[in-house]
Each structure stands twice: as structure tokens, then as C-alpha cells.
Amino acid sequence: MNPLDLPQLASLTADVARLLKSELASEGTVKTVAGQIIVSISRFELEHRLGNLLQQIYRAVDQHIPVRKADLSLVIRDAEGQYENTFKIWKSAGDRSV
């Protein structure tokens, strides 16, 4: 990645994290660490709602931030720290050039 793109990536990461905080209000916590978005939820939520939660996240990001110039890393873990899953939020289809 071009070092000049880092501020743009940091801004995109912060924007997506703010969106997820508002979307997931009482369901968990959202923070950014080293350019990753980390969502912590209860183990029950992780075990029983992970698929629905991912759909909610992807739908909200596509709706509110449709133009993304970089791929983002999304980590969803249980609050106890036993389970962790990493996913990608891909950059916009129009920005797929290498």
C-alpha cells in the first residue's frame, strides 16, 4: 500500500467504526486497533447470530459508505476473548483496479 493512502485508510476505518457503533448500539463494543475494526459481542451473540450480524454490518456499510477505496479488516470476537473471526469489508467494486 502506498504510504500516501494511509491517512485515507485511517479515515475510512474511523468512519466505518463510527457507523458500526451506532448500528450495534447495545449489542457490543466497537473499537479500532492498528487499522482493524474490532467488534466484541457476547459469546451467545457470536454463537447464535454471527451470520445475521455480518449481514447487518455489510448492509449498513454498503448503504452508508458505498464508495470505499481500500479493503478493511473486521474482527468479531466474543467478550471473553475465547473466539475470534476475521472478515474483510472489500473496497467498492468500481475501485478494484490494482
Backbone as a printed PyTorch tensor [residue, N CA C, xyz], in Angstrom:
tensor([[[  0.8460,  -1.1780,   0.0000],
         [  0.0000,   0.0000,   0.0000],
         [  0.8860,   1.2340,   0.0000]],

        [[  0.4820,   2.1950,  -0.7560],
         [  1.1880,   3.4530,  -0.8500],
         [  1.0690,   4.2030,   0.4810]],

        [[  2.2030,   4.6780,   1.0540],
         [  2.1270,   5.4050,   2.3310],
         [  1.2240,   6.6270,   2.2810]],

        [[  1.0270,   7.1860,   1.0880],
         [  0.1380,   8.3430,   0.9690],
         [ -1.3230,   7.9660,   1.1590]],

        [[ -1.6460,   6.6660,   1.0210],
         [ -3.0200,   6.1930,   1.2050],
         [ -3.3690,   5.9620,   2.6720]],

        [[ -2.3840,   5.9540,   3.5620],
         [ -2.6330,   5.6350,   4.9730],
         [ -3.6080,   6.5910,   5.6480]],

        [[ -3.4820,   7.9160,   5.4660],
         [ -4.4890,   8.7940,   6.1050],
         [ -5.9060,   8.5300,   5.5890]],

        [[ -6.0280,   8.2210,   4.3040],
         [ -7.3420,   7.9190,   3.7360],
         [ -7.8950,   6.6260,   4.3380]],

        [[ -7.0400,   5.6120,   4.5150],
         [ -7.4510,   4.3550,   5.1300],
         [ -7.8600,   4.5760,   6.5830]],

        [[ -7.0930,   5.3810,   7.3140],
         [ -7.4250,   5.6670,   8.7150],
         [ -8.7740,   6.3680,   8.8160]],

        [[ -9.0380,   7.2890,   7.9090],
         [-10.3220,   7.9990,   7.9040],
         [-11.4720,   7.0430,   7.5860]],

        [[-11.2790,   6.1660,   6.5950],
         [-12.3070,   5.1930,   6.2450],
         [-12.5600,   4.2420,   7.4130]],

        [[-11.5000,   3.7680,   8.0450],
         [-11.6360,   2.8740,   9.1960],
         [-12.4240,   3.5570,  10.3120]],

        [[-12.0960,   4.8050,  10.5990],
         [-12.7970,   5.5550,  11.6560],
         [-14.2740,   5.7480,  11.2910]],

        [[-14.5550,   6.0640,  10.0300],
         [-15.9460,   6.2610,   9.5900],
         [-16.7640,   4.9760,   9.7380]],

        [[-16.1900,   3.8520,   9.3230],
         [-16.8960,   2.5760,   9.4270],
         [-17.0860,   2.1980,  10.8990]],

        [[-16.0780,   2.4380,  11.7310],
         [-16.1960,   2.1290,  13.1620],
         [-17.3140,   2.9570,  13.8000]],

        [[-17.4000,   4.2350,  13.4630],
         [-18.4840,   5.0850,  13.9960],
         [-19.8460,   4.5560,  13.5550]],

        [[-19.9480,   4.1650,  12.2980],
         [-21.1990,   3.6180,  11.7840],
         [-21.5780,   2.3550,  12.5430]],

        [[-20.6190,   1.4700,  12.7450],
         [-20.9180,   0.2200,  13.4450],
         [-21.2850,   0.4600,  14.8970]],

        [[-20.6720,   1.4510,  15.5330],
         [-21.0450,   1.7850,  16.9160],
         [-22.5120,   2.1830,  16.9840]],

        [[-22.9610,   2.9570,  16.0110],
         [-24.3710,   3.3730,  16.0340],
         [-25.2900,   2.2160,  15.6470]],

        [[-24.8810,   1.3660,  14.7230],
         [-25.6970,   0.2300,  14.2850],
         [-25.8230,  -0.8390,  15.3680]],

        [[-24.7450,  -1.0840,  16.1030],
         [-24.7210,  -2.1740,  17.0810],
         [-24.9350,  -1.6840,  18.5010]],

        [[-25.4060,  -0.4670,  18.6470],
         [-25.5600,   0.2400,  19.9130],
         [-25.4070,  -0.5880,  21.1790]],

        [[-26.3340,  -1.4720,  21.4570],
         [-26.2760,  -2.2020,  22.7260],
         [-25.8010,  -3.6420,  22.5590]],

        [[-25.4930,  -4.0520,  21.3450],
         [-25.1270,  -5.4410,  21.1000],
         [-23.6560,  -5.7380,  21.3590]],

        [[-22.8170,  -4.7250,  21.4410],
         [-21.3990,  -4.9790,  21.6490],
         [-20.6060,  -3.6930,  21.6380]],

        [[-19.2910,  -3.8380,  21.6480],
         [-18.4110,  -2.6810,  21.5920],
         [-17.6410,  -2.7040,  20.2860]],

        [[-17.2980,  -1.5190,  19.8150],
         [-16.5570,  -1.3790,  18.5660],
         [-15.3770,  -0.4670,  18.8410]],

        [[-14.1940,  -0.8930,  18.3900],
         [-13.0030,  -0.0520,  18.5120],
         [-12.1010,  -0.3120,  17.3220]],

        [[-11.1430,   0.5610,  17.1260],
         [-10.1520,   0.3650,  16.0730],
         [ -8.7880,   0.2020,  16.7180]],

        [[ -8.0430,  -0.7760,  16.2100],
         [ -6.6910,  -1.0380,  16.6940],
         [ -5.8360,  -1.3850,  15.4810]],

        [[ -4.7650,  -0.6330,  15.2970],
         [ -3.8100,  -0.8950,  14.2130],
         [ -4.5010,  -1.0710,  12.8590]],

        [[ -5.4550,  -0.2060,  12.5620],
         [ -6.1260,  -0.2440,  11.2760],
         [ -7.1990,  -1.3070,  11.1360]],

        [[ -7.4820,  -2.0440,  12.1930],
         [ -8.5420,  -3.0500,  12.1700],
         [ -9.7280,  -2.5450,  12.9710]],

        [[-10.9030,  -2.9660,  12.5420],
         [-12.1210,  -2.6830,  13.2900],
         [-12.4160,  -3.9280,  14.1120]],

        [[-12.5220,  -3.7530,  15.4270],
         [-12.7450,  -4.8890,  16.3200],
         [-14.1040,  -4.7350,  16.9930]],

        [[-14.9520,  -5.7430,  16.7940],
         [-16.2760,  -5.7750,  17.3930],
         [-16.2700,  -6.8780,  18.4400]],

        [[-16.6030,  -6.5310,  19.6740],
         [-16.6990,  -7.5180,  20.7540],
         [-18.1590,  -7.6730,  21.1370]],

        [[-18.6240,  -8.9270,  21.1260],
         [-20.0040,  -9.2300,  21.4800],
         [-20.0050, -10.4090,  22.4480]],

        [[-21.1430, -10.6820,  23.0440],
         [-21.2220, -11.8110,  23.9730],
         [-21.0150, -13.1220,  23.2200]],

        [[-20.6010, -14.1330,  23.9300],
         [-20.4040, -15.4430,  23.3110],
         [-21.7200, -15.9670,  22.7240]],

        [[-22.8200, -15.7530,  23.4360],
         [-24.1260, -16.1800,  22.9290],
         [-24.4010, -15.5380,  21.5760]],

        [[-24.1980, -14.2110,  21.4660],
         [-24.4160, -13.4950,  20.2030],
         [-23.5060, -14.0470,  19.1180]],

        [[-22.2580, -14.3110,  19.4600],
         [-21.3070, -14.8380,  18.4900],
         [-21.7420, -16.2160,  17.9860]],

        [[-22.1530, -17.0700,  18.8920],
         [-22.5160, -18.4380,  18.5240],
         [-23.8460, -18.5230,  17.7790]],

        [[-24.7810, -17.6170,  18.0800],
         [-26.1250, -17.7460,  17.5400],
         [-26.4990, -16.7000,  16.4910]],

        [[-25.7530, -15.6160,  16.4040],
         [-26.1630, -14.5420,  15.4960],
         [-25.0540, -14.0480,  14.5830]],

        [[-23.9430, -14.7470,  14.4860],
         [-22.8140, -14.2400,  13.7060],
         [-23.2120, -13.9630,  12.2570]],

        [[-23.9000, -14.8850,  11.6200],
         [-24.3110, -14.6820,  10.2330],
         [-25.2040, -13.4720,  10.0600]],

        [[-26.1870, -13.3300,  10.9230],
         [-27.0990, -12.1690,  10.8550],
         [-26.3480, -10.8750,  11.1440]],

        [[-25.4390, -10.9270,  12.0960],
         [-24.6520,  -9.7420,  12.4400],
         [-23.7900,  -9.3050,  11.2650]],

        [[-23.1510, -10.2500,  10.5920],
         [-22.3410,  -9.9190,   9.4170],
         [-23.1930,  -9.2950,   8.3180]],

        [[-24.3600,  -9.8590,   8.0660],
         [-25.2610,  -9.2820,   7.0630],
         [-25.6420,  -7.8540,   7.4340]],

        [[-25.9330,  -7.6280,   8.7070],
         [-26.2920,  -6.2870,   9.1780],
         [-25.1320,  -5.3210,   8.9580]],

        [[-23.9260,  -5.7550,   9.2850],
         [-22.7400,  -4.9020,   9.1270],
         [-22.5090,  -4.5760,   7.6570]],

        [[-22.4850,  -5.6060,   6.8040],
         [-22.2200,  -5.3740,   5.3790],
         [-23.2990,  -4.4920,   4.7460]],

        [[-24.5460,  -4.7210,   5.1090],
         [-25.6470,  -3.9180,   4.5630],
         [-25.5090,  -2.4490,   4.9920]],

        [[-25.1990,  -2.2180,   6.2650],
         [-25.0570,  -0.8450,   6.7590],
         [-23.8790,  -0.1410,   6.0870]],

        [[-22.7620,  -0.8400,   5.9550],
         [-21.5880,  -0.2250,   5.3170],
         [-21.8910,   0.0840,   3.8530]],

        [[-22.5050,  -0.8530,   3.1300],
         [-22.8370,  -0.6140,   1.7190],
         [-23.8180,   0.5410,   1.5550]],

        [[-24.7480,   0.6620,   2.4870],
         [-25.7530,   1.7200,   2.3950],
         [-25.1740,   3.0890,   2.7370]],

        [[-24.3820,   3.1770,   3.7970],
         [-23.9170,   4.4660,   4.2930],
         [-22.5500,   4.8890,   3.7570]],

        [[-21.7330,   3.9270,   3.3570],
         [-20.4010,   4.2450,   2.8390],
         [-20.2010,   3.4030,   1.5700]],

        [[-20.9400,   3.7370,   0.5020],
         [-20.8920,   2.8990,  -0.6970],
         [-19.5690,   2.9830,  -1.4650]],

        [[-18.8600,   4.0910,  -1.3360],
         [-17.5850,   4.2400,  -2.0350],
         [-16.4630,   4.0680,  -1.0280]],

        [[-15.7270,   2.9600,  -1.1880],
         [-14.5930,   2.6520,  -0.3130],
         [-13.3850,   2.3920,  -1.1930]],

        [[-12.2920,   3.0710,  -0.9210],
         [-11.1030,   2.9570,  -1.7650],
         [-10.0780,   1.9780,  -1.2160]],

        [[-10.4140,   1.2740,  -0.1530],
         [ -9.4880,   0.2950,   0.4320],
         [-10.2880,  -0.8280,   1.0770]],

        [[ -9.6590,  -1.9830,   1.1840],
         [-10.2410,  -3.0970,   1.9210],
         [-10.0120,  -2.8560,   3.4070]],

        [[-10.9720,  -3.2460,   4.2230],
         [-10.8460,  -3.1010,   5.6720],
         [-10.8780,  -4.4640,   6.3310]],

        [[-10.2220,  -4.5780,   7.4510],
         [-10.2340,  -5.8140,   8.2330],
         [-11.2180,  -5.6460,   9.3770]],

        [[-12.1200,  -6.6090,   9.5030],
         [-13.1410,  -6.6050,  10.5440],
         [-12.9440,  -7.8400,  11.4070]],

        [[-12.7100,  -7.6420,  12.6900],
         [-12.5250,  -8.7410,  13.6270],
         [-13.7410,  -8.7690,  14.5430]],

        [[-14.3890,  -9.9290,  14.6310],
         [-15.5120, -10.1010,  15.5510],
         [-15.0820, -11.1500,  16.5620]],

        [[-15.1230, -10.7710,  17.8230],
         [-14.7010, -11.7020,  18.8850],
         [-15.7060, -11.6900,  20.0140]],

        [[-15.6710, -12.7510,  20.8070],
         [-16.5460, -12.7760,  21.9760],
         [-15.8860, -11.9520,  23.0800]],

        [[-16.7170, -11.4280,  23.9650],
         [-16.2370, -10.5350,  25.0300],
         [-15.2500, -11.2250,  25.9630]],

        [[-15.3420, -12.5470,  26.0620],
         [-14.4340, -13.2800,  26.9410],
         [-13.0780, -13.5280,  26.2830]],

        [[-12.9620, -13.2690,  24.9920],
         [-11.6940, -13.4160,  24.2920],
         [-11.3400, -14.8370,  23.8840]],

        [[-12.3150, -15.7370,  23.8730],
         [-12.0240, -17.1190,  23.5140],
         [-12.1250, -17.3530,  22.0010]],

        [[-13.0870, -16.7210,  21.3430],
         [-13.3110, -16.9230,  19.9190],
         [-13.0670, -15.6210,  19.1700]],

        [[-12.5110, -15.7540,  17.9660],
         [-12.2410, -14.5780,  17.1450],
         [-12.3520, -14.9720,  15.6810]],

        [[-13.0400, -14.1550,  14.9160],
         [-13.2080, -14.3710,  13.4790],
         [-12.8170, -13.0930,  12.7580]],

        [[-12.1000, -13.2340,  11.6570],
         [-11.6730, -12.0730,  10.8790],
         [-12.3480, -12.1130,   9.5120]],

        [[-12.8570, -10.9570,   9.0930],
         [-13.5580, -10.8270,   7.8250],
         [-13.0210,  -9.6060,   7.0920]],

        [[-13.3460,  -9.4930,   5.8320],
         [-12.9750,  -8.3340,   5.0350],
         [-14.2150,  -7.5370,   4.6780]],

        [[-14.0580,  -6.2360,   4.7000],
         [-15.0260,  -5.3400,   4.0840],
         [-14.2850,  -4.8390,   2.8500]],

        [[-14.7010,  -5.2990,   1.6840],
         [-13.9760,  -5.0260,   0.4570],
         [-14.1980,  -3.6030,  -0.0270]],

        [[-13.2050,  -3.0750,  -0.7190],
         [-13.3820,  -1.7560,  -1.3360],
         [-14.4610,  -1.8450,  -2.4030]],

        [[-14.9470,  -0.7220,  -2.8190],
         [-16.0420,  -0.6580,  -3.7900],
         [-15.6690,  -1.3610,  -5.0840]],

        [[-16.6670,  -1.9180,  -5.7410],
         [-16.4450,  -2.6580,  -6.9840],
         [-15.7720,  -1.7920,  -8.0440]],

        [[-16.1220,  -0.5330,  -8.1070],
         [-15.5200,   0.3720,  -9.0820],
         [-14.0690,   0.6930,  -8.7900]],

        [[-13.5890,   0.3810,  -7.5720],
         [-12.2240,   0.6730,  -7.1660],
         [-11.3790,  -0.5890,  -7.0820]],

        [[-11.6910,  -1.6010,  -7.8500],
         [-10.9740,  -2.8800,  -7.7990],
         [ -9.6850,  -2.8840,  -8.6050]],

        [[ -9.3360,  -1.7710,  -9.2350],
         [ -8.0910,  -1.7480, -10.0200],
         [ -6.8920,  -1.8910,  -9.0970]],

        [[ -5.8570,  -2.5240,  -9.6000],
         [ -4.6670,  -2.8030,  -8.7780],
         [ -3.6330,  -1.7400,  -8.9960]]])
